[in-house]
Amino acid sequence: MNIRMSLIAAAFMILAGCTTTTTDLLSVALDKQSPGQFEKIMVMAISDNEQVRTIVEQSLAGKIASTGTVALAASDYVPGHLASMDKETLHRHAEEAIRENGADAVLVTTLIDNSVRDQYTPPQVNQVAMPVVEPRFGNYVGMQYETVMMPGYFTSLQEVYIQTTLFDTATGHAVWKAQSKTINPVSLEDGVKNFSNVMVPRLESDGMLGGGN
């Protein structure tokens, strides 16, 4: 393999290694009249997939607990497929769990959309420095520039949109709401961890978590 082909191969390896999970907050709204500082939060993921529900709830609850706020996974108290329940049944089960555990807030996550789309990167032309040995000058190593063309390519982007809402159990009102987008989760666990690492610090900075205060 010549130097030029080696450079092209290395470039593609770098591109392949640059696919990382990222979560962006698209919007955040909070009730400025709410005192926040909730001490005990139940986390509820609305999903009919038991694995997804358990991983989401435990990840968020664990991250919230790390701030000093007590957090509970609703799957430990409200069994069943939440997404298939009618609203009245879901509310009844949630209220029973809240009364049992004394949670002063409920954090609810709902999947809005999960889609895959192709993104095209056009061809790129770069000037690459190439070492050149000049024996006439005592094996002096100089540099010359050659044009290397990177062909265009497609990459698939998975985009997961989630709405997260925090409810005050005393009033039943939503006091904090966010929409987020997680791109290219390597796995379910990886995507949920990345999501939790973005969502919980924002809840904390917005004064919704009372741990340690």
Summary of the structure (lengths in Angstrom):
residues: 213
radius of gyration: 25.1
end to end distance: 62.3
largest distance: 88.0
contacts: 602
relative contact order: 0.24
helix: 34%
strand: 41%
